[in-house]
Amino acid sequence: MEYRLDLPASQERVAERLKAALESNSFPQAVLITGSAGVGKRALAMQLARILSCTGEKARPCGECPYCRAVRPEKGESPWLWVVPLEGSSDKLEKEEDRREQAKKTLVPIMSDPWDVGAFPETGTIRVESIRDVLRELGRRDPHPRVVLIPEADRMAAAPANALLKTLEEVPENCHFVLTTAHRADMLPTILSRCAKIHLPEATVGEVGAFLEKRGISTENLDQLWALAGGSPGKAVFMAGETVAEARALAMDLLEWTAKESSLELLSWWAESAGRKKSAGASVLRETARHAASALSSLLDDLMRLNAGLPVRNSAFESRLRALPFAGEGDDVLVWMHKELLKTARHMDNSVDPEKVFLALVLKWRNERPRIDLSLVSEKGGA
């Protein structure tokens, strides 16, 4: 039997491991795919779902069996795949039929373009009712393999996670759970312990370039785009717009403003941002802010690379990065700064004024980071 997995060369080891499990008929019934946003977790999940449900005798997926031919991506329809939907804060899905419809809507972007990093709401959550809907379906006997996809599995709070836990301990026959997350540390240890882990590494510069070219996107300044996207093809597509250069410069400025002795520069930047918002529009500013958050993550990673004696990815900013007073403070400080950045990024879409969110982040970095000048504490009330 040939198992067809289309993964880039950088993920060849993952492909070999998965094929070996499939060939030996020992593929785990619960799998957690981890990796950064847009690195291909959902794309791999969809490939595995097609393989596990296919009935082809020579190759899987075969594209010819009834289960392969029954897939309708444009409508989010598949007889063998269920997805646990993410629900935004404004969704009111009290009825099961409404949640089923939401699940179909969730499947459409996953099946049509699993690389889309903006497919789900930033603040969406997985409700316990949605988990229970799927578990009821699995309780019905079916000789054909069934696959449950749970994207952004870190969005499960304790109640839905505990509802899922018992099923993961004893998965029904012919059923497979495929979970994905970019934030493994936010998941309950009990869920992690019941899943086989598959980590997708970042793509190479060449792989990201080929991915962009296939989509008709310019690869000008590819090295810069690859660095900002952290080796994520999906992020590279998201960040390929004209706002990238502005966001990258803004991110470097934010790090330098964090190190300033006075908050006057912060106040000036805030005023400039307000003016930019009025001229560009709130949606454009939010897009720039999301890009800036990604760029900040890349720059903080470069600071850690400097500490380790490794070459930086944002080479154009290397001298400015080395000049930062906290560049040599150690990885503990940088890891803390990165965690605070992740918290900020998750709330970005909820903010009417993204520049205020960044201002709050810089204030936190200044006032709470170890070995930092606390002069801003007395100025905070004025800022």
SEGU-328193 format. One record per residue (C-alpha): residue in three letters; x, y, z. Coordinates in pm, whole numbers, plus 32768, in hexadecimal, padded with zeros to 4 digits. Each point is the difference from the previous one (the first is absolute). Example, Ala and Ser with C-alpha at 12.3 -4.5 7.8 and 13.67 -1.06 7.14 Angstrom:
REM residues 2
R,type,X,Y,Z
R,ALA,84CE,7E3E,830C
R,SER,8089,8158,7FBE
This chain:
REM residues 383
R,type,X,Y,Z
R,MET,8000,8000,8000
R,GLU,8082,8158,7FA2
R,TYR,7FAE,811A,80F0
R,ARG,8010,8152,7F56
R,LEU,807A,811D,80DA
R,ASP,8063,8143,7F56
R,LEU,80EE,80AA,80F4
R,PRO,812A,80E6,7FB9
R,ALA,8162,7F7D,8021
R,SER,8029,80AB,8152
R,GLN,7EE7,7F20,8085
R,GLU,807A,7EBE,7F5D
R,ARG,804C,7F5C,8150
R,VAL,7E9A,803F,806A
R,ALA,7F82,7F60,7EBF
R,GLU,80DD,7ECD,8032
R,ARG,7F86,7FD4,8166
R,LEU,7E93,801B,7F9C
R,LYS,8022,7F14,7ED7
R,ALA,80AD,7EFD,80DC
R,ALA,7EDE,800E,80F8
R,LEU,7F00,7FDF,7EE9
R,GLU,80B7,7EE0,7F58
R,SER,801C,7F40,8147
R,ASN,7E91,803E,8050
R,SER,8067,80AC,8143
R,PHE,7F91,8163,7FBA
R,PRO,7F94,80A0,814B
R,GLN,7E93,8050,8036
R,ALA,804F,8152,809A
R,VAL,8105,80E5,7F63
R,LEU,8069,8161,805B
R,ILE,80AD,80C7,7EEC
R,THR,80C9,8127,8084
R,GLY,80C1,8116,7F59
R,SER,7FEC,8175,7FC1
R,ALA,7ED1,809E,7F5B
R,GLY,7FF4,7FC2,7E8A
R,VAL,8111,7EF7,7FFC
R,GLY,7F13,7EF8,7F74
R,LYS,7F54,7F5A,812B
R,ARG,7EA1,8007,7F6F
R,ALA,8084,7FA2,7EA7
R,LEU,809F,7EC8,8096
R,ALA,7EC6,7FB9,80CC
R,MET,7F2E,8004,7EC2
R,GLN,80F3,7F17,7F4F
R,LEU,7FF4,7F0C,8122
R,ALA,7E84,8010,800A
R,ARG,7FEC,7FA9,7E8E
R,ILE,80F4,7EE0,802A
R,LEU,7F50,7F70,8130
R,SER,7EAA,8008,7F5A
R,CYS,8062,7F88,7EA4
R,THR,7FA8,7E9D,7F95
R,GLY,80F0,7FEC,7ED8
R,GLU,80B2,7EB2,7FDD
R,LYS,8148,8077,7F66
R,ALA,802E,8166,8075
R,ARG,7F61,80EC,80FF
R,PRO,7F71,80F8,7FCC
R,CYS,7F9D,7F6F,7EAF
R,GLY,7F15,8117,7F91
R,GLU,7F17,7EFF,7F68
R,CYS,7F4F,7F46,8118
R,PRO,7EA7,8075,8073
R,TYR,8092,80A8,8133
R,CYS,8102,80C2,7F3B
R,ARG,7F00,806D,7EFD
R,ALA,7EFD,8068,8104
R,VAL,80D2,8125,807F
R,ARG,7F71,8156,7FA9
R,PRO,80F4,810A,8082
R,GLU,7F30,8129,7F8B
R,LYS,7EE2,7F92,80E4
R,GLY,80C9,7F70,811E
R,GLU,7F6A,7EA9,7FC2
R,SER,80A7,7EB2,8040
R,PRO,7F66,7EB7,8070
R,TRP,812E,7F9D,80CE
R,LEU,8082,8140,80A0
R,TRP,7F77,80C8,8122
R,VAL,8098,8140,807C
R,VAL,7FD3,809C,8156
R,PRO,7FB9,816F,7FB1
R,LEU,808F,8137,809C
R,GLU,7EF3,80F2,806A
R,GLY,802B,8176,8015
R,SER,7F82,80C9,8126
R,SER,7ED6,807A,7F32
R,ASP,7F8F,7EA3,7F98
R,LYS,7EC5,7F80,80A6
R,LEU,7FF9,7E8E,7FB4
R,GLU,7F1D,7F6E,8107
R,LYS,7F57,7F09,7F13
R,GLU,80B6,7ECC,7F80
R,GLU,7F97,8045,7E97
R,ASP,809B,815A,8019
R,ARG,8145,7F6A,807C
R,ARG,7FFA,7F03,7EE3
R,GLU,7FDD,811A,7F07
R,GLN,8121,80B8,80A6
R,ALA,80D3,7EC5,7FE5
R,LYS,7FBD,7FF1,7E88
R,LYS,805F,816D,7FDF
R,THR,8141,7FB7,80C0
R,LEU,8054,7EE2,7F12
R,VAL,7FE5,80D6,7EC6
R,PRO,8144,80C9,8034
R,ILE,80B6,7ED0,808C
R,MET,7FAB,7F2F,7ECE
R,SER,802A,811C,7F06
R,ASP,813E,809E,808B
R,PRO,808A,7F5E,813C
R,TRP,8128,80F3,7FFB
R,ASP,7F2B,8134,8046
R,VAL,8079,808F,814D
R,GLY,7ED3,80E5,8012
R,ALA,7EFB,7EEE,7FD8
R,PHE,7F8B,800B,816A
R,PRO,7FA7,811D,80EC
R,GLU,8120,8061,80E4
R,THR,7F1E,7FEC,8130
R,GLY,7F39,7ECC,7F9A
R,THR,7FD1,7EEB,80FE
R,ILE,7F9F,7E91,7FF9
R,ARG,7EBF,7FC8,80C2
R,VAL,7FB2,7EC9,80C6
R,GLU,7EB7,7FD9,7F43
R,SER,80BF,7FDE,7EB7
R,ILE,80DC,7EEE,8095
R,ARG,7ECD,7F47,807B
R,ASP,7F5B,801A,7EA8
R,VAL,8124,7F49,7F64
R,LEU,8012,7EFB,8112
R,ARG,7E91,7FAE,7FCC
R,GLU,8045,7FC7,7E8E
R,LEU,8122,7F1A,8051
R,GLY,7F1C,7F36,80E2
R,ARG,7F47,7F85,7ECD
R,ARG,809B,7EC7,7F71
R,ASP,8097,8024,7EA7
R,PRO,80EC,7F07,7F5A
R,HIS,80A4,8114,7F37
R,PRO,8120,80C9,809A
R,ARG,7FA0,8155,8086
R,VAL,80E5,8125,8044
R,VAL,7FC9,811F,80F3
R,LEU,80CA,813B,7FC3
R,ILE,8031,80F4,8120
R,PRO,80BC,8133,7F7F
R,GLU,8091,80F8,80FA
R,ALA,7FD9,7EFB,8111
R,ASP,809B,80EC,80FF
R,ARG,7EB8,80C3,7FF9
R,MET,7F5B,7EF3,80D6
R,ALA,7FC2,806B,8165
R,ALA,7FEC,7F00,8119
R,ALA,7E94,7F97,7FC0
R,PRO,801F,7FA2,7E8D
R,ALA,8159,7F69,803B
R,ASN,7F7B,7F22,8115
R,ALA,7ED6,7F9D,7F28
R,LEU,80F6,7F90,7EF4
R,LEU,80F4,7F5A,80ED
R,LYS,7F34,7EC8,804D
R,THR,7FD2,7FB8,7E8D
R,LEU,8173,802F,7FBC
R,GLU,8049,7EFE,810D
R,GLU,7F37,7EFE,7F3C
R,VAL,7FC3,8078,7E9C
R,PRO,7EE0,7F48,7F54
R,GLU,805C,7EFF,7EF9
R,ASN,8044,808C,7EA3
R,CYS,801C,8163,808A
R,HIS,8125,80EF,7FFA
R,PHE,802F,8151,80A7
R,VAL,80ED,80FB,7F5E
R,LEU,8045,8137,80D1
R,THR,80D1,812B,7F96
R,THR,8095,811E,80C9
R,ALA,8105,8110,7FEB
R,HIS,7FF7,8023,817B
R,ARG,8044,7EAA,8095
R,ALA,805A,8096,8153
R,ASP,7E99,807E,8024
R,MET,7F68,7EA3,7FF0
R,LEU,7FA7,7F27,812A
R,PRO,8111,7F02,8050
R,THR,7EF9,7EEE,800D
R,ILE,7FA0,803F,7E94
R,LEU,816E,800D,7F97
R,SER,8048,7EB4,80A8
R,ARG,7EF4,7F4E,7F33
R,CYS,807B,8077,7EAC
R,ALA,8124,7F99,7F27
R,LYS,80C6,813D,7FB1
R,ILE,8064,8070,7EA4
R,HIS,80C6,8143,7FE9
R,LEU,8023,80B5,7EB4
R,PRO,8146,80C6,7FDF
R,GLU,8018,8149,7F48
R,ALA,8022,8000,7E87
R,THR,8140,8068,7F51
R,VAL,8023,8145,7F40
R,GLY,7FE9,7F40,7EB9
R,GLU,7EC5,7F47,806C
R,VAL,7F53,8142,8064
R,GLY,8069,809E,7EB6
R,ALA,7F74,7EDB,7F39
R,PHE,7EBE,800F,80CB
R,LEU,7FD5,8173,7FB2
R,GLU,8050,7FD4,7E8F
R,LYS,7EFB,7EED,7FE3
R,ARG,7F02,80FD,807D
R,GLY,8076,8111,7F15
R,ILE,8096,80D2,811A
R,SER,813E,80C6,7FC9
R,THR,8138,7F76,80A8
R,GLU,80B0,814F,8006
R,ASN,80B2,802B,814E
R,LEU,7FC2,7E8F,8045
R,ASP,810B,7FE8,810F
R,GLN,7F59,811A,80C1
R,LEU,7EA6,7F6B,7FD7
R,TRP,807A,7EA6,8069
R,ALA,809D,8091,813A
R,LEU,7EC8,80C3,805F
R,ALA,7F23,7ED1,7FC3
R,GLY,80E2,7F21,80D2
R,GLY,801C,7F02,7EE8
R,SER,7E84,7FE3,7FE6
R,PRO,7F75,7FF2,7E9B
R,GLY,7EA4,8060,8078
R,LYS,8083,812E,80BC
R,ALA,80D4,8063,7ED4
R,VAL,7EC5,8012,7F2B
R,PHE,7F52,80CB,810E
R,MET,8126,80F0,801E
R,ALA,804E,802A,7E8E
R,GLY,7F3D,8146,7FE7
R,GLU,808B,815F,7FF4
R,THR,7FE2,8031,8179
R,VAL,811D,7F10,804E
R,ALA,811A,80FF,7FE3
R,GLU,7F46,80F7,80DF
R,ALA,7FAF,7EF1,80FF
R,ARG,816A,7F87,8007
R,ALA,8084,815F,803D
R,LEU,7EF6,803B,8109
R,ALA,8064,7EC0,80B6
R,MET,816D,8069,8011
R,ASP,7F9A,8159,8079
R,LEU,7F2D,7F63,8112
R,LEU,8127,7F3C,8084
R,GLU,80D9,8138,8001
R,TRP,7EF0,80CC,80A9
R,THR,7FEF,7EF5,810C
R,ALA,816A,8052,8056
R,LYS,7FD8,817B,8006
R,GLU,8039,80B9,8146
R,SER,7ECE,80DA,7FD0
R,SER,7E9C,7FC1,7F93
R,LEU,7FFB,8138,7F26
R,GLU,804E,7F34,7ECA
R,LEU,7EE0,7F17,8053
R,LEU,7F11,8123,801D
R,SER,8077,8086,7EB2
R,TRP,7FD1,7EAE,7F59
R,TRP,7EA3,7FE2,8091
R,ALA,7F9E,8151,7F6D
R,GLU,8091,7FA0,7EAD
R,SER,7F44,7EB5,8007
R,ALA,7EB9,80B1,8044
R,GLY,803A,80DB,7ED0
R,ARG,8059,7ED2,7F2B
R,LYS,7EC1,7F53,806F
R,LYS,7F2A,8124,7F8F
R,SER,80A5,800D,7EAA
R,ALA,8020,7E8A,7FBD
R,GLY,7EC9,7F78,80A7
R,ALA,7FD9,7F1B,812D
R,SER,800B,7EBC,7F37
R,VAL,814B,805E,7F5B
R,LEU,8097,805C,814F
R,ARG,7F8F,7EB5,8098
R,GLU,80A0,7F44,7EE0
R,THR,8143,80C0,8033
R,ALA,7FEB,7FB7,8174
R,ARG,7FDE,7E88,7FC6
R,HIS,812B,800A,7F15
R,ALA,80C3,80C7,8103
R,ALA,7FB4,7EF8,8108
R,SER,808D,7EF3,7F19
R,ALA,8131,80D9,7FBB
R,LEU,8037,8037,8175
R,SER,7FFB,7E89,8035
R,SER,8105,7FD6,7EF1
R,LEU,80DF,8110,8095
R,LEU,7FEB,7F6D,815F
R,ASP,8061,7EB1,7F6B
R,ASP,812D,80AB,7F5F
R,LEU,8068,8089,8152
R,MET,8004,7E9C,8085
R,ARG,80C6,7F94,7ECF
R,LEU,8100,810E,804E
R,ASN,801C,7F7B,8164
R,ALA,8043,7EA6,7F71
R,GLY,8102,807F,7F07
R,LEU,7F22,7FAE,7ED6
R,PRO,7FC8,80DA,7ECC
R,VAL,7ECA,80DA,800B
R,ARG,7EEB,7FEC,7EFF
R,ASN,7FB3,8173,7FF7
R,SER,8161,8053,7F92
R,ALA,7FA9,8167,7FA2
R,PHE,7FB7,8048,8171
R,GLU,8126,7F41,8097
R,SER,80C3,8135,8072
R,ARG,7EC9,809B,809B
R,LEU,7FAC,7EB9,80AF
R,ARG,815E,7FE6,8090
R,ALA,7FE6,8165,8082
R,LEU,7ECC,7FB6,80D4
R,PRO,805C,8009,8173
R,PHE,7F3A,7EC2,8048
R,ALA,809E,7F41,7EDE
R,GLY,80ED,7F52,80EE
R,GLU,7F1B,7FD5,812B
R,GLY,7FC6,7E91,7FBC
R,ASP,7EF3,7F28,7F67
R,ASP,7F24,8001,8137
R,VAL,7FB3,8170,7FD1
R,LEU,7FC9,7FD7,7E8B
R,VAL,7F1C,7ED3,8032
R,TRP,7F32,80CD,80F7
R,MET,7FE7,811F,7F06
R,HIS,7F90,7F0C,7EF4
R,LYS,7EEF,7F6F,80DF
R,GLU,7F7A,815D,8042
R,LEU,8007,8043,7E8A
R,LEU,7F2F,7EC6,7FBF
R,LYS,7EFD,8079,80F9
R,THR,7FF4,814D,7F4C
R,ALA,7FE1,7F62,7EA7
R,ARG,7ED7,7F2E,806D
R,HIS,7F3F,8137,8062
R,MET,805E,80C9,7ECD
R,ASP,7EB8,7FCE,7F45
R,ASN,7F37,806F,812E
R,SER,80B1,814D,8018
R,VAL,7F62,8134,7F69
R,ASP,8154,80AB,801E
R,PRO,811B,7F09,7FC1
R,GLU,8105,810B,8049
R,LYS,7F80,800F,8166
R,VAL,8030,7E88,801D
R,PHE,816A,8025,7F92
R,LEU,8031,8122,80EC
R,ALA,7F83,7F28,8120
R,LEU,80EC,7EEB,7F94
R,VAL,812E,80E6,7FFE
R,LEU,7F9F,808D,8154
R,LYS,7FEF,7E9E,8088
R,TRP,814F,7FA8,7F65
R,ARG,809A,8139,8098
R,ASN,7F64,7FF1,8157
R,GLU,8001,7E8B,804B
R,ARG,8125,7F70,7F42
R,PRO,812C,7FAC,80DE
R,ARG,812D,80E8,7FEB
R,ILE,7F3B,8116,7F62
R,ASP,7FFD,8173,8041
R,LEU,7EC9,803F,80CF
R,SER,7FFA,8176,7FC3
R,LEU,7EBC,7FD9,7F42
R,VAL,7F48,7F92,8139
R,SER,7FE8,8167,807A
R,GLU,7FA0,8077,7EA4
R,LYS,7EF6,7EF9,7FC1
R,GLY,7EE7,80D3,8085
R,GLY,8056,8116,7F0A
R,ALA,8020,7F0E,7EDF
